[in-house]
Amino acid sequence: MEVLGLAFLGLLIVISPGADFVLVLKNSVNLGRTAGIYTAIGISIAICIHISYSMLGISYLISQNEFLFSLVRYTGSAYLIYLGVKGIITAGSGFDINETAKSEAGPAHYLIQGFLCNVLNPKTMLFFLSIFSQVISPDSDNQLSVLLYGLYMIILHAVWFSLIAILLTSKVFQTRLMNMKKRLNQACGAGLISFGAILAIKS
């Protein structure tokens, strides 16, 4: 029951809309499926980092150190606001989705965007801290369970956001989304700025 509960909680956290979702949406609509999927991979790599330092107890130390926690919080906030402002400024670009994907930076650029968007989010850090503080114990069997749960969360993030990218770039959605591309970009930009602002002012 505990395992199922944690698995379900992880699923809810992944599918709930947030900055990661908005970034995957923006990159998929504007830059194509490849960009969306690499953004998803970047997010899942960031989850590896969160899990690693949660298991080592570093996230607890950061959360208890006001300076370090504020540094992470404001850096993450500034990055989200930067992405949002950039999205709004380029909202009216008239590129076709496939042409844009070819003309923009390579896959590493989108992977880094996804990675930074997630790894600089202290809410994600605190989520993993709270979860792992409940399941980690000194015995080795438990350590294996923790590793398996971490692997589950990594795969879950990669699969979910990749599916989002594939769905948004499918023929069914592509025409409709392109017709409202400018407004969608503006909405995504405003969303990222809002997430960044809330992150900065929330104690």
SULGIZI-V953355 format. One record per backbone hydrogen bond with DSSP energy under -0.5 kcal/mol. NH is the residue of the N-H (numbers start at 1). CO is the residue of the C=O. E is the energy in kcal/mol with one decimal. If there is no record, write none. Layout:
NH:CO:E / NH:CO:E
//
This chain:
5:1:-2.5 / 6:2:-2.3 / 7:3:-2.4 / 8:4:-2.5 / 9:5:-2.4 / 10:6:-2.4 / 11:7:-1.9 / 12:8:-2.3 / 13:9:-2.2 / 14:10:-2.1 / 15:11:-2.3 / 16:12:-1.3 / 22:18:-2.2 / 23:19:-2.3 / 24:20:-2.4 / 25:21:-2.6 / 26:22:-2.6 / 27:23:-2.7 / 28:24:-2.4 / 29:25:-2.4 / 30:26:-2.1 / 31:27:-2.5 / 32:28:-1.3 / 36:32:-1.8 / 37:33:-2.6 / 38:34:-2.5 / 39:35:-1.9 / 40:36:-2.0 / 41:37:-2.3 / 42:38:-2.2 / 43:39:-1.9 / 44:40:-2.1 / 45:41:-2.1 / 46:42:-1.9 / 47:43:-1.6 / 48:44:-1.3 / 49:45:-1.3 / 50:46:-2.3 / 51:47:-2.6 / 52:48:-2.3 / 53:49:-2.4 / 54:50:-1.7 / 55:51:-2.2 / 56:52:-1.3 / 57:53:-0.7 / 57:54:-0.6 / 58:53:-1.6 / 59:53:-1.1 / 61:57:-1.5 / 62:58:-2.5 / 63:59:-2.4 / 64:60:-1.4 / 65:61:-0.7 / 65:62:-0.9 / 66:64:-0.7 / 69:62:-0.5 / 69:65:-2.8 / 70:66:-2.3 / 71:67:-2.4 / 72:68:-2.3 / 73:69:-2.5 / 74:70:-3.0 / 75:71:-2.0 / 76:72:-2.5 / 77:73:-2.3 / 78:74:-2.5 / 79:75:-2.1 / 80:76:-2.1 / 81:77:-2.4 / 82:78:-2.3 / 83:79:-2.3 / 84:80:-2.4 / 85:81:-2.8 / 86:82:-2.4 / 87:83:-2.2 / 88:84:-2.1 / 89:85:-2.4 / 90:86:-1.9 / 91:88:-1.2 / 93:90:-1.7 / 100:96:-2.8 / 101:97:-1.7 / 102:98:-1.3 / 103:99:-1.8 / 104:100:-1.9 / 109:106:-1.4 / 110:106:-0.9 / 111:107:-2.4 / 112:108:-2.4 / 113:109:-1.8 / 114:110:-2.4 / 115:111:-2.3 / 116:112:-2.9 / 117:113:-2.4 / 118:114:-1.6 / 119:115:-3.1 / 120:116:-1.7 / 121:118:-1.7 / 122:120:-0.8 / 124:121:-0.7 / 125:121:-1.5 / 126:122:-2.5 / 127:123:-1.9 / 128:124:-2.2 / 129:125:-2.1 / 130:126:-2.5 / 131:127:-2.3 / 132:128:-2.9 / 133:129:-1.9 / 134:130:-0.5 / 134:131:-1.1 / 135:131:-1.1 / 136:132:-2.2 / 143:139:-1.4 / 144:140:-1.8 / 145:141:-1.7 / 146:142:-2.4 / 147:143:-2.2 / 148:144:-2.2 / 149:145:-2.4 / 150:146:-2.5 / 151:147:-2.4 / 152:148:-2.3 / 153:149:-2.2 / 154:150:-2.1 / 155:151:-2.6 / 156:152:-2.5 / 157:153:-2.2 / 158:154:-2.1 / 159:155:-3.0 / 160:156:-2.6 / 161:157:-2.1 / 162:158:-1.6 / 163:159:-2.4 / 164:160:-2.0 / 165:161:-2.0 / 166:162:-2.5 / 167:163:-2.8 / 168:164:-2.6 / 169:165:-1.2 / 170:167:-1.3 / 173:170:-0.6 / 174:170:-2.7 / 175:171:-0.9 / 177:173:-2.9 / 178:174:-2.5 / 179:175:-1.7 / 180:176:-0.9 / 180:177:-0.6 / 181:178:-1.2 / 184:180:-2.5 / 185:181:-2.8 / 186:182:-2.3 / 187:183:-2.5 / 188:184:-2.7 / 189:185:-2.8 / 190:186:-2.7 / 191:187:-2.3 / 192:188:-2.5 / 193:189:-2.3 / 194:190:-2.4 / 195:191:-2.6 / 196:192:-2.4 / 197:193:-2.7 / 198:194:-2.8 / 199:195:-2.2 / 200:196:-1.7 / 201:197:-2.2 / 202:198:-2.2
//
